[in-house]
Amino acid sequence: MKRRKGTSDSLLTKAGGELDDRFKLAGPTRVLMNKVFPDHWSFLLGEIALFSFILLLLTGTFLALFFEPSMVEVTYNGAYVPLQGVEMSQAYASSLDISFEVRGGLIMRQMHHWATLLFMASILVHMLRIFFTGAFRAPRETNWMIGILLFWVGFFEGFFGYSLPDDGLSGTGLRIMEGMTQSVPFIGPWASAALFRGQFPGTDVISMIYIIHVFIFPLILLALITVHVGLVFAQKHTQWPGPGRTEHNVVGYRMFPNYVMKQVGFMLFIWGVVAAMGGLFQINPIWLFGPYEVSVVSSASQPDFYVMYLDGLIRLFPAWELRIPPYFTLPAVFWPAIAGMGLSVVLPLIYPALERRFTKDRGHHNLLQRPRDNPARTGLGVMVVVFWTIGTISGGNDVFAETFDISLNAMTWAGRIGIVVLPIIAYYLTYRICLGLQQHDREVLAHGLETGILMRDPDGRFYEVHQPLAEPDEHGHTELEYNGWVVPKKMNRVGALEPTEKGFFKPIEEPSQNGGAERRDEIESGRKH
Amino acid sequence: MAASAKRRRGWRKRLGALARFTGALVIVGGLYSVFSPSLYAQEPDANAIDSEAVKGQELYDTSCISCHGDDGEGIEGRGPSLIGVGSAAVEFQVNTGRMPMAAQGAQAPETYPSFTEEEAEWLGAYIEYLGGGPSMPDDLEALVEHADVGEGGELYRVNCSSCHGYAGGGGALSSGAHAPSLEGVSDEELYQAMLTGPQNMPVFADNELTPEQKADIIAYVQYLVNDDKDPGGVFALGRYGPSTEGLAIFLVGMTALLLTTLWIAGKS
């Protein structure tokens, strides 16, 4: 490429030119730098998962340097006094060493665990945003399914990580997984024997899940995340409807410099929050749990929060055991654990197809829907949220009962009844609230804003003055179409107050106090309704 | 003749067998009574009641009798018999304020004690007088001083953690009962609780956990609740494990980051 005359000949330009001569970077970089992203807080939730995943890789690599994935019995002689002289597996001993003797080991362990919880929590919140706004609709069904898979791979990746230190709590978790595996008809016992190479807990399971945890599943996660983000790039981000926004454009900021700066800042902020939590909040104090022994099960043994709803379902489900003589037994745990988990995988995966089938909506959608504009979907979503929340609380119902001094039996029965009844009530209420919000939007579009000014007719009748949003017809009505975006509900939004500069908590400039009188005249000209 | 002599010899033989049998019985019975403790050695004896038990009886007759009945015999549906529970149980229940019980419920809650420690001892002496039962060792302090914390930890995890939890924070039991937190419980109370099994707690008699093993557990529990400084951070989240950690990630982590998203998206 021949350098044109008149361009600035700075060192940077020169270096860029040299690079482009060799690697042909200018074209793709320009496309990338000019790519436009819409700007809305709810579009930043997936990034929390992405950046905590990067932090997980970094902290996990540090931990892998010091962790011994071995179940060989050793006698602990480390720094934690109450465990000195206790027989334990090498995995647990090295986890204790990471916590007490490796410099920075404890905060790294805690950051790794907090980042895991943040990863899973942000996936859930991100998934809710995608669901409630209909962002999973065509052409983005594939990316929704990849997202669901990411959650489930993350689910097992997290569970395996929780199992690795071989402490009392993690062993209890593995024991429950063994029970769940064995409850699968026909193949269960064989699968369990294959997993533990014979009887639980065996001597191999830690080294096996170690390889899964540090190599296989991170690789799958990395591949899925790459495809996930790549598809967002290729299909372009969805956006809210609004002025100038159509199904065929993207309104927002360019990748460079605006979006990149925001993303880098956000990434550092996320890492800062995880580091602060790792330093301030004690998580998974494995030294209290002791080495895993099959005979030891502590009260308040819970899995991490993203597994807890399954634990809750197991706690709530009645002991309905199916026996078909002479040999076949289907234990009760099969229904909540295996069937419940299976449904939690399959239903979200096929939801976009189901919705297409029932709404017969085959179009492509790049504009998002407000949750109120699709009451059935929003109702279903809230139903799932309520179901999940009751399941999760029931997973910790002993802690809940103990903390709030409630009978554990009452908690169990409240959960059993609640998990059936409350989602239905939640669906109905959500549906009605959505319709109410829709109606209010239409009402404002047709009749104008409530001004809060009450007038009294000479005959004694009171009425509120409304400010129409357009020139009204002879009945005081305006024919304005709802376009799927926020309808102004306050006079401030339509210029009753002078425009102010937006601040984070309150306006940077207070609105001026003079000139109110003129505006009041203007409002009085509004038709009475 | 020969037949009668034979008969006489038979009689003699039988008499001899009877004598030998009686002798053996006497020897065995004598040995038994010498070496085995009498079941009724502590049978109440009106002459043996001492001044402490008398004072205890006075307190008993005003504060305990309505539920536990005359002479600690118990009242069906109100309170169990106290015969044979021993002074350790009485001192534990009274000194922790569990007895006298404020109201019938799933479990006597721990409150402020209604009696002084001296009065509790009197009550204990009275119940001891009624029917004996386990009492405290004299050298508990020395036992705890020479206890093995590591051994105590293993015993704690096997015997105690299933109700009181890994961290000694307590836990829920069925029908509104609960295993209380072990924080701030004295060595004596821990020992008394293990020895007598108050409320829903099982009894760990000396043939299940020796006094030395109980002392090991006490040493571990005291380490757990007093000396373990929660090295992981300023906030231990109640040491409840994943349930409060899950709450924290949403209330602290997600909330902070959602505010950040609002801030970042708002600054354009």
Contacts between the chains, C-beta under 8 A, distances in Angstrom:
chain1	res1	chain2	res2	distance
A	39	B	265	5.6
A	39	B	268	5.9
A	40	B	265	5.7
A	41	B	258	7.7
A	41	B	261	4.1
A	41	B	262	4.8
A	41	B	264	7.4
A	41	B	265	4.0
A	41	B	266	7.4
A	42	B	261	7.4
A	43	B	265	7.6
A	44	B	261	4.1
A	44	B	264	6.5
A	44	B	265	6.5
A	45	B	261	6.9
A	48	B	254	8.0
A	48	B	257	5.5
A	81	B	149	6.3
A	81	B	150	7.9
A	81	B	223	7.3
A	82	B	149	4.8
A	82	B	150	5.9
A	82	B	152	7.7
A	82	B	153	4.7
A	82	B	220	6.0
A	82	B	223	5.5
A	82	B	224	7.5
A	82	B	228	7.8
A	83	B	150	6.3
A	83	B	153	6.6
A	84	B	150	5.5
A	85	B	150	4.7
A	86	B	150	5.4
A	86	B	153	6.9
A	86	B	154	6.4
A	99	B	231	7.6
A	100	B	231	7.5
A	106	B	231	6.4
A	106	B	232	6.3
A	110	B	232	5.9
A	110	B	233	7.2
A	113	B	245	7.9
A	114	B	249	6.9
A	114	B	253	6.9
A	117	B	245	6.5
A	117	B	246	6.9
A	117	B	249	4.0
A	117	B	253	7.2
A	118	B	249	5.9
A	118	B	253	5.1
A	118	B	254	7.4
A	118	B	257	7.7
A	121	B	249	5.1
A	121	B	250	6.0
A	121	B	253	7.0
A	121	B	254	5.3
A	122	B	254	7.0
A	122	B	257	7.5
A	125	B	254	6.4
A	125	B	258	7.9
A	168	B	157	6.6
A	168	B	161	7.7
A	168	B	166	6.4
A	169	B	166	7.3
A	169	B	241	6.4
A	253	B	268	7.1
A	258	B	268	7.8
A	262	B	264	5.3
A	265	B	264	6.8
A	266	B	260	6.7
A	266	B	261	7.7
A	266	B	264	5.7
A	269	B	257	7.4
A	269	B	260	5.3
A	270	B	257	6.2
A	270	B	260	7.9
A	273	B	253	5.8
A	273	B	256	5.2
A	273	B	257	6.0
A	273	B	260	7.9
A	274	B	253	7.3
A	277	B	248	7.4
A	277	B	249	7.8
A	277	B	252	6.4
A	277	B	253	5.9
A	278	B	233	7.9
A	279	B	233	6.3
A	280	B	233	4.9
A	280	B	234	5.1
A	280	B	235	6.0
A	281	B	232	7.6
A	281	B	233	4.9
A	281	B	234	7.7
A	281	B	235	4.9
A	281	B	237	6.1
A	281	B	245	7.7
A	281	B	248	5.7
A	281	B	252	7.3
A	282	B	230	5.2
A	282	B	231	7.6
A	282	B	232	2.9
A	282	B	233	4.2
A	282	B	235	6.7
A	282	B	236	4.7
A	282	B	237	6.4
A	282	B	239	7.8
A	283	B	232	6.5
A	283	B	233	7.9
A	283	B	237	7.6
A	283	B	245	5.3
A	284	B	241	7.2
A	284	B	242	7.7
A	284	B	245	7.3
A	285	B	167	7.4
A	285	B	230	7.1
A	285	B	232	5.7
A	285	B	236	7.5
A	285	B	239	6.7
A	287	B	228	7.8
A	288	B	166	4.9
A	288	B	167	4.9
A	288	B	224	7.2
A	288	B	228	7.2
A	288	B	239	6.7
A	289	B	166	5.0
A	290	B	153	6.3
A	290	B	154	7.4
A	290	B	157	4.7
A	290	B	166	7.1
A	293	B	157	7.2
A	293	B	158	7.4
A	295	B	158	6.1
A	296	B	157	4.7
A	296	B	158	5.8
A	296	B	161	6.4
A	296	B	162	7.7
A	297	B	161	7.8
A	297	B	162	5.8
A	298	B	157	7.4
A	298	B	161	4.1
A	298	B	162	6.4
A	298	B	165	5.4
A	298	B	166	4.4
A	299	B	161	7.1
A	299	B	162	6.0
A	299	B	163	5.5
A	299	B	164	7.0
A	299	B	165	4.8
A	299	B	171	3.1
A	299	B	172	7.2
A	299	B	179	6.9
A	300	B	165	5.0
A	300	B	166	7.9
A	300	B	169	7.5
A	300	B	171	5.4
A	300	B	240	5.9
A	300	B	241	6.2
A	300	B	243	7.2
A	301	B	241	7.5
A	302	B	240	8.0
A	302	B	241	5.7
A	302	B	242	4.2
A	302	B	243	4.9
A	303	B	242	6.0
A	304	B	242	4.9
A	304	B	245	7.3
A	304	B	246	6.8
A	305	B	242	6.3
A	305	B	243	7.6
A	305	B	245	7.1
A	305	B	246	2.7
A	305	B	247	7.9
A	305	B	249	6.9
A	306	B	246	8.0
A	308	B	242	6.9
A	308	B	243	7.2
A	308	B	246	6.5
A	392	B	246	7.4
A	395	B	243	7.6
A	396	B	242	7.8
A	396	B	243	3.6
A	396	B	246	7.8
A	397	B	172	7.8
A	398	B	171	6.0
A	398	B	172	4.2
A	399	B	171	8.0
A	399	B	172	7.6
A	399	B	240	5.2
A	399	B	243	4.6
A	399	B	244	7.5
A	400	B	243	7.8
A	401	B	172	4.0
A	401	B	178	7.6
A	402	B	170	6.1
A	402	B	171	5.7
A	402	B	172	4.3
A	402	B	178	5.6
A	403	B	238	7.8
A	405	B	178	7.8
A	406	B	176	7.7
A	407	B	106	6.9
A	407	B	174	7.9
A	407	B	175	5.7
A	407	B	176	3.7
A	408	B	172	4.4
A	408	B	173	6.9
A	408	B	174	5.7
A	408	B	175	7.4
A	408	B	176	7.5
A	409	B	174	5.9
A	409	B	175	5.3
A	409	B	176	7.5
A	410	B	176	7.6
A	502	B	266	6.7
A	504	B	263	6.0
A	504	B	266	6.7
